[in-house]
Amino acid sequence: MTPFPAPRATAAPVARAGTPAGTAECHIWSLPPLPRPTHWFGLLDTTERTRCSSFAHELDLARFVTGRTLAKTALSLLVGTGPEAIRLHTRCPGCGGPHGKPHAVGAAAGWELSISHSGDVVAVAIARGSPLGLDVERYEVWHGPGLPPEYELVLTDAERAAVEELPPQRRARACLTYWTRKEAVLKATGDGLNTPMTDFTLSAPHEPPALLRWHRPGASGPVPAMADVALGDGYHGAVAVLGAETVLPTVHSGAELPLPARPAVRHRAAGEPVRVVATEPPVPSRTERARAPAGTPH
């Protein structure tokens, strides 16, 4: 049984009346990973299906396919076309490979998006003309002494001091709040983990999210508008938008989107992979991502 309603006409989100100048509106949809991800290959282009062949684990494949399906269906709702007409282009600024932050081209040109996943949540954030980054992370209980080790490469001295002022039972969640806010910023800028998270300091986790200062020698970075996002119990989420003073996120249920029941798969190009093969390791943990010398957004 499919968890989605049959395709139907759905009204696109309407801009809020009286939105102040300098405020970016951001729409967010989320879903659990789609079952039988190969059934949705009809919405993927040749490059995306080729990338699918690199995933060693079914869950990693399902998250990738769900992210692309969710993004294309949401964008089609916003621009008034079918999801088959939406194209997403990705190119790593470091190596030039077909991964990194996706950009809408063609019918959806001018819309910016960011995709994130963790646990059983896959989410996409979309804004008109404002580069943005979305991050969602599942909270994992920490039973060890001190702080979870991955945050040693995330927190600045000021942020660590803010965390250590909190009761011990609140510190791990406070660290995760820092993580999601910081990764949202780096996705918005397109840097991914090429930029260390300690290059900038954020406001305390119990305060409204804000970028206080950059620590780059002789230079400063962008100061995005930020907001925390609730995407389910046990998850922390945040969105950052460039070129705005404030951001107003609206969270929608992905189950409300008119996903096609099963898109027809396009004809395969010669030599295009048709099955999943074990050529890529599992999605890295937060510790592995924090220690990586470089990285790219989803």
N, C-alpha and C positions, 0 to 999 in steps of 0.2 A: 504494500500500500504506500503510495507516495505521500510525503508529509506536506505537499503543497496543494493549494487549490487549483482547479482548472484555470487555464488562461482566461482573463476577463479584462474588460476595460477598467483601468484604475486611474484616478486623477493624480496628476503629478503634484508634488509638494508646491505650495504657493508661498511666495515671499511674504514675510511678515510685514504687516502694515506699520509704517512709522519706524522702520529700522534705522537707528542713528547712523550718521556718516561715520566711516571708519570701522563699522561692524561687519564682519563676514558671517554669512549664514552657511552652516555646514549640515548636510544630511548624512545620517549613518544608518546602514542596514546591517543586520547580522543573521547568521544561520549556523546550525551545526554542519559539520562536513557532510556533503551529499553522499548517499549510498550509491554503489555501483558507478564510480566516477567516469568510467569509459562511456557510459550512456550519454554523457554530456559533451562528448568530443565534437559534436556538430556545431557548438558555439565557439570552438577554438580554431585559430588559424594554423597554418602549417608550422610556423615557428613555435607556437604554444604546444602543439601536439608533439613536436619533436622533443621539446623540453620535458614533456610528460614521460618520455621513455627513460629519463635519467633517474627517476625516483625509485629507490629500492624498497620503499615501504608503502603499502596501500593507503595508510593514513596521510602520509606526506602528499601522495598523489591526490587524494580526496580534498585536502585543504587547498592545494593549488587550483584544482578544477573548480572548486566551490568559490574561491576568491574571484576567478575570472568570470564565472557564470553570474555571480552576484553583482559584480561591477558592471558587466555589460547589460544586464537586465535593468539595473537601477538607472544607468545612463540612458537607456532607451526610453524609460519612463519620463525622464527629464527633458529629452530632446524631441519626443514624439515620434519615434521610429521603432522598428523591431530590433531585438537584441542581435540578430544576425548581421545587422548593418553597422554595429559598433566594433571598432578596431582599437586595440591597445598596443602601443609600441613600447618596448623596453630595450634599453641599451646601457650597459654598465659604463659609467664614466671612467673607470679605471682600466678595465681590460677590453672593453668594447663588446663583451658577450651579451647574449639575449636575456639578461636578467637584471634585476634592479628595480627602481621605481617605475611603474607603468605610467604612460601618458596616453591620453585619449587623442585619436586622430580621426580625420574624416568627419562623419556626421556629428560626432561629439566633441570636435575640436573647440577649445576654449574652456572646457570643464577640467578641473583638476581632481585627482583622486589619490587615495592611499589605501592599501590593503594590509590587514594584519590578522594573525591567527594565533591561538593558544588553546590547548586543551580541546574542548568541544565547541569553541566559538571561532567563527570566521567572520570578519567584519570589513566593510568598506566605507570610507568617508569620502564625500564628494562636495566640492564647492565650485562656484562659478568664478573663474579667472584668478583664484587665489591659491598659490601652491600650499599644500598642507601635508601633514603627517599624522597618521593614526597608529597608536600602539595599544594592544590589549595583552595582558599577561594574567595567567592563572596563579592564584596565591598557593604556595606550598608551605605547609607548617614547618618551622625550623625548630629543632629540639637541641641543637648544639649550643655551646657557650658563645657569648659575644654575638656578632652579626654574621649572617651567611657570607661565605668567603667571596662570592662574586662581587659583592658591593665594595670591596677594597679597591677595585678598579673603576668604580662608578662615582663615589662620593668625594667631593672636595672637603677640605678641613672644616669649612663652615657648615656644610651639610651633615657631616658626621657629628659635629657638636650638637646640631639641632636634633638629630636622631637620638643621641645619648642623653638628652634632656628628658626624653619620654620614658614612661614606665617600660620595663623590659618586655612585657607581653605585647607592646604596641610597636616595637622597633622593627621587626621583620616586615610588617605591613607598610610602615613608613618608608623603608628602603625600597619596597616594590613601587610605592607611589613615585618616588624619585626616578626609578628606572623607567616607568611608563612615560612620565612627562619628558624625560631626557631623550628617550628613543623617538618619541613623537617629534621633538625638535629636529633631530638629525634626519628623520625621514622627510620632514618639510623642506629642509635645506638640500636634500639629495645626497648628503654625505654618508649616510649609514654609519657603520662603525669605523669608517676611515678616519673620523674625528673622535678622539677619546672623549668619553663622557665627563672626564674631569676638566675639560677645557672651558666649562662654564658652570656657574652656580645658579641654582634655582631657589625660590622662596621655600620656607619650611613646609613639610608635607601636610600640616594641618591648616595652612593658610591658602588663599586663592593662588593657583599656579601662576608664576611669573618668572621670567628670566632676569636675574639681577645683574649679572656681569659676565663678560667673556674674559678668559685669562690668556688669550693668544698674545705672544710677544709683538708689540708694536701695531696691533690691528684689533679691530672689534668685529664681531659677527652680527648677523641679523637678530632682531629682538621680536620674535613672533608673539601673536596673541595665543593664549592657551586656555584650555578648559578640561576638567576631569569629565569622564564619560562613564556612566553605569551601563554595563553590558551583561549583567547576570551576577548572581551570588557567587562569591569566591573569585571574582575577576576584578582587576583594576584596569581602567582604560583612560587614555588621555588623547587629546587632539591639539595640534599646533598649526597655526595658519600664518603665513608670511604676508606682509603688507597690510595688516589690519591692527586696529587698536584693541578690539575685543572680538570674540568669536561666540556665536550662538549655535550650539549643536542641538539638532533634533534627532532623536533616536527612533527609528521605525523597525517594525518586525519584518525580517526578510520573507517570512511566510505570507506576507500580504502582496509580495511582488508577483506579477503574472508570468512566472517561469513556464516556458513551454514544456509539455509533458516529456518529450524526448526528441531533441533536435536531430534532424537527419545529418549524418556525417558526410562531409564533402568528399569528393574523390581524392584519394591519396596521391601525392606526388611521388614520382619514381624514387625509390630508396628511402621513403619516409618510414620511420619506425612505427610499428602497429601494436606493440605490447610493452609492458613495463619490464625493464631489465635492471638487475642489481648493479648499478654503476655509481651510486651516490650514497653517502652515509646518511643516517637518520638526521632529522632536524636537530641542530645542536642545542644543548641546554643553555640557560642564561650564563652559567659559569664559562662555558666554552665560547659563547659569543662575546663575553666581556674580555676574554683573554686573546681573542683573535686579533691579528695585526691589522686586518681590514675586513670590511663586510659591506653588504649592500642591503637596502630595504627590500621588503617583500615585493 
